[in-house]
Amino acid sequence: MFMGEFHHTIDTKNRLIVPAKFREALGTEFVLTRGMDNCIFGYPLSEWEQLEEKLKQLPLAKKDARAFVRFFYSAAVQCTPDKQGRIMIPQVLSTHASLEKECVLIGVSNRIEIWSQEKWASFSEEAEENFDDIAENMLDFDF
C-alpha cells in the first residue's frame, strides 16, 4: 500500500528521485502512465497486470473505451530506478503533468501519483475546502 506525500525536484534531464519507501513497494521495475487530473500514475507490475486485465474487458465497440485505452497505453513506460533511486520521466508524461522543477509524489493505495507542485497545491486547496462535501458524497459509494 502506498501513502504519504514527498517533495522532490526533477532535474534538467527529466530525472526524479522516487522515495525509498515507494521504491520498496514498487519493486525493481514498475509502470508509469498518464493519470487523471494531469498527474502521472505509477503502478507496481503486479497492479499493472491486474489493471491490464480489466482494460482488456472494455468493449472495443465503445468509442470512449477505445479512446481511454489508447490514451492510457500510448504514454505507458516501464521504469527501473538507477542506483540513486532516480527514474527518467519521458517527455510526453512530464508535459502531461506540467512537471518543471518542484514535484510532489503521493501514495494512493495501490499506486503512486506524480504531480507538479503547483497543480498539487491547487488540487489540495480545493479538496480541503470541499472535504465535507466530498466525504458526504462518498456515502453514494457505500463508504
MDAnalysis code that builds the backbone (N, CA, C; Angstrom):
import MDAnalysis as mda
import numpy as np

u = mda.Universe.empty(429, n_residues=143, atom_resindex=np.repeat(np.arange(143), 3), trajectory=True)
u.add_TopologyAttr("name", ["N", "CA", "C"] * 143)
u.add_TopologyAttr("resid", np.arange(1, 144))
u.add_TopologyAttr("resname", ["MET", "PHE", "MET", "GLY", "GLU", "PHE", "HIS", "HIS", "THR", "ILE", "ASP", "THR", "LYS", "ASN", "ARG", "LEU", "ILE", "VAL", "PRO", "ALA", "LYS", "PHE", "ARG", "GLU", "ALA", "LEU", "GLY", "THR", "GLU", "PHE", "VAL", "LEU", "THR", "ARG", "GLY", "MET", "ASP", "ASN", "CYS", "ILE", "PHE", "GLY", "TYR", "PRO", "LEU", "SER", "GLU", "TRP", "GLU", "GLN", "LEU", "GLU", "GLU", "LYS", "LEU", "LYS", "GLN", "LEU", "PRO", "LEU", "ALA", "LYS", "LYS", "ASP", "ALA", "ARG", "ALA", "PHE", "VAL", "ARG", "PHE", "PHE", "TYR", "SER", "ALA", "ALA", "VAL", "GLN", "CYS", "THR", "PRO", "ASP", "LYS", "GLN", "GLY", "ARG", "ILE", "MET", "ILE", "PRO", "GLN", "VAL", "LEU", "SER", "THR", "HIS", "ALA", "SER", "LEU", "GLU", "LYS", "GLU", "CYS", "VAL", "LEU", "ILE", "GLY", "VAL", "SER", "ASN", "ARG", "ILE", "GLU", "ILE", "TRP", "SER", "GLN", "GLU", "LYS", "TRP", "ALA", "SER", "PHE", "SER", "GLU", "GLU", "ALA", "GLU", "GLU", "ASN", "PHE", "ASP", "ASP", "ILE", "ALA", "GLU", "ASN", "MET", "LEU", "ASP", "PHE", "ASP", "PHE"])
u.atoms.positions = np.array([
    [0.841, -1.177, 0.000],
    [0.000, 0.000, 0.000],
    [0.890, 1.245, 0.000],
    [0.474, 2.220, -0.780],
    [1.218, 3.476, -0.869],
    [0.456, 4.571, -0.131],
    [1.191, 5.340, 0.673],
    [0.603, 6.504, 1.326],
    [1.712, 7.488, 1.655],
    [1.312, 8.723, 1.832],
    [2.275, 9.763, 2.165],
    [2.480, 10.739, 1.026],
    [3.186, 11.819, 1.351],
    [3.470, 12.896, 0.402],
    [4.943, 13.255, 0.502],
    [5.617, 13.307, -0.640],
    [7.045, 13.592, -0.682],
    [7.323, 14.654, -1.740],
    [8.202, 15.578, -1.430],
    [8.543, 16.669, -2.348],
    [9.966, 16.463, -2.861],
    [10.106, 16.487, -4.178],
    [11.414, 16.331, -4.821],
    [11.490, 17.244, -6.032],
    [12.681, 17.385, -6.555],
    [12.921, 18.235, -7.714],
    [13.273, 17.365, -8.914],
    [12.668, 17.678, -10.061],
    [13.030, 16.997, -11.304],
    [14.217, 17.751, -11.895],
    [15.229, 17.031, -12.350],
    [16.421, 17.709, -12.862],
    [16.278, 18.030, -14.353],
    [17.289, 18.646, -14.905],
    [17.234, 19.086, -16.304],
    [17.197, 17.927, -17.296],
    [17.541, 16.728, -16.839],
    [17.490, 15.537, -17.695],
    [16.192, 14.746, -17.474],
    [15.220, 15.380, -16.810],
    [13.923, 14.760, -16.508],
    [14.040, 13.554, -15.578],
    [15.016, 13.585, -14.678],
    [15.159, 12.519, -13.691],
    [14.551, 12.984, -12.372],
    [13.869, 12.058, -11.725],
    [13.188, 12.356, -10.475],
    [13.484, 11.252, -9.474],
    [13.799, 11.637, -8.244],
    [14.035, 10.660, -7.182],
    [12.696, 10.113, -6.698],
    [12.610, 8.796, -6.645],
    [11.442, 8.131, -6.066],
    [11.803, 7.821, -4.621],
    [10.976, 8.253, -3.669],
    [11.291, 7.995, -2.260],
    [11.533, 6.508, -1.994],
    [12.492, 6.216, -1.127],
    [12.846, 4.829, -0.817],
    [11.634, 4.023, -0.380],
    [10.771, 4.639, 0.392],
    [9.563, 3.965, 0.859],
    [8.711, 3.484, -0.322],
    [8.613, 4.290, -1.369],
    [7.843, 3.913, -2.553],
    [8.604, 2.890, -3.394],
    [9.930, 3.058, -3.498],
    [10.728, 2.129, -4.312],
    [10.598, 0.707, -3.810],
    [10.573, 0.543, -2.495],
    [10.442, -0.796, -1.924],
    [9.163, -1.472, -2.406],
    [8.055, -0.744, -2.374],
    [6.762, -1.313, -2.758],
    [6.591, -1.398, -4.273],
    [7.235, -0.507, -5.027],
    [7.126, -0.535, -6.489],
    [7.918, -1.687, -7.096],
    [8.991, -2.073, -6.436],
    [9.843, -3.134, -6.957],
    [10.909, -2.588, -7.883],
    [11.663, -3.483, -8.486],
    [12.781, -3.067, -9.337],
    [12.318, -2.507, -10.673],
    [11.120, -2.868, -11.095],
    [10.534, -2.321, -12.319],
    [9.069, -2.013, -12.052],
    [8.610, -0.910, -12.615],
    [7.213, -0.523, -12.475],
    [6.790, 0.279, -13.695],
    [5.509, 0.608, -13.768],
    [4.966, 1.282, -14.950],
    [4.466, 2.671, -14.583],
    [4.818, 3.642, -15.418],
    [4.267, 4.995, -15.337],
    [3.378, 5.228, -16.542],
    [2.311, 5.978, -16.351],
    [1.456, 6.360, -17.463],
    [0.703, 7.638, -17.117],
    [-0.033, 8.158, -18.094],
    [-0.844, 9.339, -17.839],
    [-1.891, 9.016, -16.790],
    [-2.076, 9.951, -15.879],
    [-3.125, 9.807, -14.881],
    [-4.174, 10.877, -15.067],
    [-5.242, 10.744, -14.314],
    [-6.293, 11.747, -14.349],
    [-5.828, 12.996, -13.595],
    [-6.514, 14.099, -13.829],
    [-6.227, 15.371, -13.159],
    [-4.824, 15.897, -13.474],
    [-4.288, 15.516, -14.618],
    [-2.978, 15.981, -15.077],
    [-1.839, 15.619, -14.136],
    [-1.843, 14.365, -13.708],
    [-0.711, 13.844, -12.956],
    [-0.250, 12.571, -13.650],
    [0.761, 11.931, -13.102],
    [1.283, 10.671, -13.630],
    [0.947, 9.583, -12.625],
    [0.453, 8.455, -13.111],
    [0.192, 7.294, -12.261],
    [1.381, 6.348, -12.366],
    [1.769, 5.741, -11.249],
    [2.823, 4.738, -11.218],
    [2.316, 3.479, -10.535],
    [2.469, 2.337, -11.207],
    [1.961, 1.062, -10.708],
    [3.058, 0.018, -10.587],
    [3.065, -0.755, -9.490],
    [3.926, -1.941, -9.455],
    [3.462, -2.876, -10.574],
    [4.351, -3.713, -11.083],
    [3.983, -4.598, -12.194],
    [2.776, -5.469, -11.870],
    [2.662, -5.940, -10.630],
    [1.518, -6.794, -10.273],
    [0.202, -6.025, -10.386],
    [0.191, -4.774, -9.966],
    [-1.019, -3.946, -10.085],
    [-1.302, -3.611, -11.542],
    [-0.241, -3.327, -12.297],
    [-0.392, -3.019, -13.718],
    [-1.026, -4.205, -14.450],
    [-0.589, -5.407, -14.147],
    [-1.137, -6.599, -14.794],
    [-2.620, -6.776, -14.468],
    [-3.016, -6.496, -13.225],
    [-4.434, -6.574, -12.865],
    [-5.247, -5.520, -13.611],
    [-4.712, -4.320, -13.705],
    [-5.381, -3.247, -14.429],
    [-5.494, -3.590, -15.909],
    [-4.423, -4.153, -16.451],
    [-4.402, -4.550, -17.853],
    [-5.515, -5.556, -18.154],
    [-5.734, -6.503, -17.261],
    [-6.806, -7.490, -17.448],
    [-8.173, -6.813, -17.485],
    [-8.378, -5.827, -16.616],
    [-9.644, -5.093, -16.613],
    [-9.817, -4.289, -17.897],
    [-8.737, -3.666, -18.353],
    [-8.814, -2.866, -19.578],
    [-9.108, -3.734, -20.799],
    [-8.625, -4.961, -20.793],
    [-8.897, -5.886, -21.898],
    [-10.378, -6.228, -21.993],
    [-11.097, -6.092, -20.883],
    [-12.520, -6.425, -20.855],
    [-13.408, -5.299, -21.376],
    [-12.831, -4.107, -21.560],
    [-13.639, -2.996, -22.058],
    [-14.121, -3.297, -23.473],
    [-15.357, -2.901, -23.786],
    [-15.923, -3.211, -25.109],
    [-15.249, -2.399, -26.218],
    [-14.663, -3.101, -27.159],
    [-13.976, -2.471, -28.285],
    [-14.925, -1.617, -29.133],
    [-16.191, -1.945, -29.105],
    [-17.172, -1.216, -29.907],
    [-17.525, 0.152, -29.321],
    [-17.158, 0.392, -28.079],
    [-17.460, 1.674, -27.431],
    [-16.340, 2.682, -27.683],
    [-16.705, 3.810, -28.267],
    [-15.731, 4.836, -28.625],
    [-14.942, 5.341, -27.417],
    [-15.635, 5.609, -26.286],
    [-14.954, 6.107, -25.090],
    [-13.964, 5.085, -24.534],
    [-14.319, 3.816, -24.602],
    [-13.425, 2.757, -24.115],
    [-12.159, 2.715, -24.968],
    [-12.320, 2.772, -26.289],
    [-11.154, 2.774, -27.179],
    [-10.270, 3.988, -26.918],
    [-10.891, 5.144, -26.767],
    [-10.135, 6.381, -26.539],
    [-9.368, 6.311, -25.218],
    [-10.017, 5.827, -24.164],
    [-9.359, 5.739, -22.869],
    [-8.159, 4.804, -22.931],
    [-8.349, 3.620, -23.505],
    [-7.271, 2.633, -23.575],
    [-6.101, 3.179, -24.400],
    [-6.394, 3.820, -25.517],
    [-5.324, 4.399, -26.347],
    [-4.533, 5.438, -25.567],
    [-5.260, 6.341, -24.927],
    [-4.625, 7.431, -24.192],
    [-3.782, 6.888, -23.038],
    [-4.321, 5.907, -22.342],
    [-3.659, 5.319, -21.182],
    [-2.391, 4.562, -21.579],
    [-2.495, 3.715, -22.592],
    [-1.364, 2.883, -23.007],
    [-0.307, 3.632, -23.823],
    [-0.716, 4.610, -24.599],
    [0.230, 5.249, -25.520],
    [1.384, 5.943, -24.801],
    [1.173, 6.354, -23.575],
    [2.243, 7.019, -22.825],
    [2.864, 6.121, -21.767],
    [2.398, 4.882, -21.663],
    [2.905, 3.978, -20.624],
    [4.358, 3.603, -20.898],
    [5.127, 3.528, -19.823],
    [6.540, 3.189, -19.929],
    [6.957, 2.406, -18.688],
    [7.783, 1.402, -18.916],
    [8.326, 0.625, -17.803],
    [9.584, 1.323, -17.289],
    [9.699, 1.461, -15.977],
    [10.808, 2.188, -15.353],
    [11.612, 1.288, -14.440],
    [12.892, 1.574, -14.379],
    [13.799, 0.934, -13.437],
    [14.619, 2.042, -12.785],
    [14.486, 2.236, -11.472],
    [15.279, 3.287, -10.815],
    [16.783, 3.004, -10.918],
    [17.580, 4.076, -11.041],
    [19.029, 3.918, -11.049],
    [19.526, 3.745, -9.613],
    [20.841, 3.703, -9.425],
    [21.418, 3.459, -8.098],
    [21.097, 4.563, -7.093],
    [20.795, 5.763, -7.583],
    [20.431, 6.866, -6.698],
    [18.919, 6.925, -6.450],
    [18.172, 5.976, -7.018],
    [16.723, 5.951, -6.842],
    [15.971, 6.875, -7.774],
    [16.636, 7.307, -8.849],
    [16.003, 8.215, -9.811],
    [15.401, 7.435, -10.966],
    [14.335, 8.007, -11.514],
    [13.751, 7.466, -12.744],
    [13.734, 8.568, -13.789],
    [13.755, 8.164, -15.037],
    [13.660, 9.106, -16.142],
    [12.183, 9.245, -16.502],
    [11.672, 10.460, -16.444],
    [10.285, 10.728, -16.818],
    [10.271, 11.090, -18.306],
    [9.609, 10.278, -19.146],
    [9.551, 10.618, -20.579],
    [8.885, 11.979, -20.794],
    [9.286, 12.643, -21.854],
    [8.780, 13.989, -22.148],
    [7.258, 14.023, -22.248],
    [6.658, 13.007, -22.859],
    [5.197, 13.002, -23.008],
    [4.510, 13.015, -21.640],
    [5.084, 12.341, -20.657],
    [4.492, 12.328, -19.320],
    [4.780, 13.616, -18.559],
    [6.005, 14.127, -18.669],
    [6.315, 15.368, -17.953],
    [5.498, 16.531, -18.518],
    [5.230, 16.514, -19.812],
    [4.372, 17.533, -20.417],
    [2.940, 17.381, -19.922],
    [2.440, 16.147, -19.920],
    [1.074, 15.879, -19.449],
    [0.867, 16.406, -18.029],
    [1.846, 16.217, -17.161],
    [1.733, 16.603, -15.753],
    [2.313, 18.003, -15.474],
    [2.773, 18.693, -16.505],
    [3.362, 20.035, -16.355],
    [4.511, 20.054, -15.350],
    [5.356, 19.014, -15.386],
    [6.491, 18.950, -14.466],
    [7.591, 19.878, -14.959],
    [7.999, 20.788, -14.093],
    [9.060, 21.712, -14.455],
    [10.231, 21.624, -13.489],
    [9.995, 21.778, -12.221],
    [11.081, 21.707, -11.245],
    [10.613, 21.007, -9.970],
    [9.756, 21.661, -9.209],
    [9.267, 21.103, -7.946],
    [8.134, 20.112, -8.216],
    [8.288, 18.905, -7.673],
    [7.301, 17.846, -7.878],
    [6.846, 17.285, -6.531],
    [5.677, 16.692, -6.543],
    [5.135, 16.038, -5.356],
    [4.786, 14.610, -5.747],
    [5.265, 13.655, -4.968],
    [4.915, 12.249, -5.161],
    [4.028, 11.853, -3.999],
    [2.870, 11.296, -4.322],
    [1.944, 10.893, -3.262],
    [1.609, 9.414, -3.415],
    [1.293, 8.795, -2.295],
    [0.840, 7.415, -2.297],
    [-0.669, 7.377, -2.270],
    [-1.248, 6.579, -3.156],
    [-2.707, 6.474, -3.257],
    [-3.078, 4.996, -3.331],
    [-3.008, 4.326, -2.204],
    [-3.397, 2.923, -2.079],
    [-2.528, 2.011, -2.924],
    [-2.972, 1.676, -4.139],
    [-2.261, 0.704, -4.976],
    [-1.342, 1.346, -6.014],
    [-1.196, 2.667, -5.982],
    [-0.359, 3.367, -6.969],
    [0.267, 4.598, -6.337],
    [1.241, 5.149, -7.057],
    [1.768, 6.460, -6.695],
    [1.275, 7.449, -7.742],
    [1.294, 8.710, -7.390],
    [0.994, 9.765, -8.345],
    [2.118, 10.789, -8.274],
    [2.456, 11.329, -9.436],
    [3.491, 12.358, -9.531],
    [2.815, 13.621, -10.056],
    [2.928, 14.695, -9.293],
    [2.265, 15.966, -9.594],
    [3.293, 17.088, -9.683],
    [2.975, 18.116, -10.452],
    [3.742, 19.352, -10.341],
    [3.344, 19.985, -9.012],
    [4.268, 20.664, -8.366],
    [3.997, 21.315, -7.080],
    [2.790, 22.241, -7.209],
    [2.738, 23.000, -8.281],
    [1.666, 23.981, -8.481],
    [0.299, 23.295, -8.605],
    [0.218, 22.262, -9.434],
    [-1.061, 21.570, -9.613],
    [-1.492, 20.851, -8.341],
    [-0.532, 20.255, -7.611],
    [-0.877, 19.576, -6.370],
    [-1.392, 20.582, -5.335],
    [-0.753, 21.726, -5.227],
    [-1.194, 22.751, -4.268],
    [-2.609, 23.202, -4.593],
    [-2.891, 23.417, -5.859],
    [-4.223, 23.837, -6.284],
    [-5.260, 22.753, -5.989],
    [-4.940, 21.510, -6.334],
    [-5.849, 20.394, -6.071],
    [-6.094, 20.241, -4.571],
    [-5.027, 20.268, -3.786],
    [-5.139, 20.096, -2.334],
    [-5.992, 21.177, -1.701],
    [-5.776, 22.406, -2.129],
    [-6.538, 23.524, -1.583],
    [-8.031, 23.354, -1.873],
    [-8.344, 23.014, -3.094],
    [-9.752, 22.822, -3.477],
    [-10.367, 21.641, -2.732],
    [-9.629, 20.535, -2.634],
    [-10.141, 19.353, -1.930],
    [-10.353, 19.655, -0.449],
    [-9.439, 20.415, 0.146],
    [-9.581, 20.751, 1.561],
    [-10.808, 21.623, 1.795],
    [-11.039, 22.589, 0.903],
    [-12.200, 23.467, 1.027],
    [-13.513, 22.693, 0.895],
    [-13.501, 21.637, 0.090],
    [-14.718, 20.878, -0.197],
    [-14.739, 19.513, 0.477],
    [-13.854, 19.290, 1.455],
    [-13.711, 17.957, 2.030],
    [-15.011, 17.424, 2.624],
    [-15.762, 18.253, 3.317],
    [-17.017, 17.789, 3.908],
    [-17.995, 17.322, 2.835],
    [-18.106, 18.078, 1.753],
    [-18.993, 17.678, 0.650],
    [-18.503, 16.398, -0.019],
    [-17.205, 16.308, -0.211],
    [-16.624, 15.108, -0.826],
    [-16.910, 13.902, 0.055],
    [-16.683, 14.060, 1.358],
    [-16.930, 12.951, 2.294],
    [-18.402, 12.532, 2.270],
    [-19.300, 13.501, 2.224],
    [-20.729, 13.190, 2.191],
    [-21.089, 12.430, 0.914],
    [-20.482, 12.808, -0.202],
    [-20.762, 12.117, -1.473],
    [-20.197, 10.711, -1.505],
    [-19.231, 10.440, -0.643],
    [-18.673, 9.073, -0.587],
    [-19.712, 8.068, -0.114],
    [-20.748, 8.543, 0.576],
    [-21.823, 7.658, 1.011],
    [-22.492, 6.969, -0.173],
    [-22.487, 7.635, -1.335],
    [-23.061, 7.060, -2.556],
    [-22.298, 5.815, -2.998],
    [-21.053, 5.681, -2.533],
    [-20.216, 4.542, -2.903],
    [-20.168, 3.484, -1.797],
    [-21.122, 3.581, -0.868],
    [-21.212, 2.650, 0.254],
    [-19.941, 2.666, 1.103],
    [-19.413, 3.886, 1.316],
    [-18.179, 4.058, 2.084],
    [-18.500, 4.309, 3.525],
])
